[in-house]
Amino acid sequence: MSLKIRKRLNNFRYLFTGGSNSGKMADGHPVLEALLKRRSCRRFTDEPISDEALSAILEAGRFAPSSVNLQTWAFITFTHEEWQETFGTKIPFNANRAIVVCSDVHRIGRILTEFVTDTLLSHTMAVFNAGLAAMAMTMAAEGLGLSSVMLSDTGKSGLLDIPFLKEKMHLLEGVIPIATIALGYRKTASTGIPPRFQKRDVVFRQKYGPLYREDLDDWYQQMKMGYKLTNLTSTFENKLRYYLSRFNDAEAALQKAVFKKTDHSEINNRGENGNRKK
Ligand SMILES: Cc1cc2nc3c(=O)[nH]c(=O)nc-3n(C[C@H](O)[C@H](O)[C@H](O)COP(=O)(O)O)c2cc1C
């Protein structure tokens, strides 16, 4: 068999296994197993989620870790009727409930007056924390036998549609919708694993690199093959082109939402502890 064909077959195999080599380690370890087996779900049944289950999921978010315990997040929940009423559409993929996860520096800006909220640093911190809460909620859902998909594009659900979401949900300054977690009971078993970079491309010891060109090429091939398997009429390149076409507007809207009023030269004049220089 030629090297080229062997490579193609290998790439194909990877789509179904993810090339995971921690499978044995996960056996009998429910948390690790859940983390490795979680897959985004894009087909849900009509079965409703109980209020108790949703409430438990939200608690997992509320108890997530955050820098200086600032809890820079807000979670806005929707039943499918509420989503329809607010946005005029269905929750994508027939999901039963949705949680819009926002980064939120508004709250701490009100309490901690020395905290400058419209900086890249505070925004990045808030988004990182909100992401941790989102993952905690996603895994809580898995633990309760539910499935989910995080969305920041499909169905005007996050970062790419900030002005729309801010208006519809009456978001205050400093509250930025990052992604929606669509939740429900899975209709069909997930097939395959969206390709992951090889461990040696993302895990390093002591210092960054090296990167292997052939691993990067393999990953891109797998992305293209994987996309084709589930979207016979389109290509990964087309999808990427569409996504990128939305970037400029989304970037402008995000910049406007993050950097609004502070005279940043004033922040630059702050002393070592963040206090205004006398
Ligand atoms: C922040 C974020 C935004 C995402 N946005 C979308 C989206 O708009 N539409 C979609 O179908 N999937 C979306 N996804 C799901 C990713 O495509 C998915 O996580 C990735 O392909 C890996 O697959 P897996 O979750 O099944 O492991 C998003 C995931 C994250 C974390």
The ligand as a Tripos MOL2 file, in Angstrom:
@<TRIPOS>MOLECULE
LIG
   31    33     1     0     0
SMALL
NO_CHARGES

@<TRIPOS>ATOM
      1 C1        -17.4310   28.4580   22.1230 C.3       1 LIG1
      2 C2        -17.9510   27.4080   21.1670 C.ar      1 LIG1
      3 C3        -18.7680   27.7820   20.1150 C.ar      1 LIG1
      4 C4        -19.2900   26.8320   19.2390 C.ar      1 LIG1
      5 N1        -20.1520   27.2310   18.2510 N.ar      1 LIG1
      6 C5        -20.7600   26.3090   17.4820 C.ar      1 LIG1
      7 C6        -21.7530   26.7140   16.5320 C.ar      1 LIG1
      8 O1        -22.0780   27.8850   16.3720 O.2       1 LIG1
      9 N2        -22.3580   25.7400   15.8060 N.ar      1 LIG1
     10 C7        -22.0470   24.3980   15.9650 C.ar      1 LIG1
     11 O2        -22.6530   23.5710   15.2910 O.2       1 LIG1
     12 N3        -21.1010   23.9950   16.8690 N.ar      1 LIG1
     13 C8        -20.4570   24.9140   17.6280 C.ar      1 LIG1
     14 N4        -19.5280   24.5110   18.5620 N.ar      1 LIG1
     15 C9        -19.2020   23.0890   18.7420 C.3       1 LIG1
     16 C10       -17.8440   22.7320   18.1340 C.3       1 LIG1
     17 O3        -17.9860   22.6600   16.7340 O.3       1 LIG1
     18 C11       -17.3610   21.4020   18.7260 C.3       1 LIG1
     19 O4        -17.1450   21.5540   20.1130 O.3       1 LIG1
     20 C12       -16.0810   20.9110   18.0740 C.3       1 LIG1
     21 O5        -16.2840   20.6130   16.7210 O.3       1 LIG1
     22 C13       -15.5630   19.6460   18.7630 C.3       1 LIG1
     23 O6        -16.5470   18.6410   18.7340 O.3       1 LIG1
     24 P1        -17.0720   17.9280   20.0680 P.3       1 LIG1
     25 O7        -17.6420   19.0060   20.9470 O.co2     1 LIG1
     26 O8        -18.1210   16.9590   19.6230 O.co2     1 LIG1
     27 O9        -15.9200   17.2330   20.7030 O.co2     1 LIG1
     28 C14       -18.9680   25.4590   19.4180 C.ar      1 LIG1
     29 C15       -18.1340   25.0890   20.4840 C.ar      1 LIG1
     30 C16       -17.6370   26.0440   21.3530 C.ar      1 LIG1
     31 C17       -16.7630   25.6040   22.5160 C.3       1 LIG1
@<TRIPOS>BOND
     1     1     2 1
     2     2     3 ar
     3     2    30 ar
     4     3     4 ar
     5     4     5 ar
     6     4    28 ar
     7     5     6 ar
     8     6     7 ar
     9     6    13 1
    10     7     8 2
    11     7     9 ar
    12     9    10 ar
    13    10    11 2
    14    10    12 ar
    15    12    13 ar
    16    13    14 ar
    17    14    15 1
    18    14    28 ar
    19    15    16 1
    20    16    17 1
    21    16    18 1
    22    18    19 1
    23    18    20 1
    24    20    21 1
    25    20    22 1
    26    22    23 1
    27    23    24 1
    28    24    25 2
    29    24    26 1
    30    24    27 1
    31    28    29 ar
    32    29    30 ar
    33    30    31 1
@<TRIPOS>SUBSTRUCTURE
     1 LIG1         1 GROUP 0 **** ****
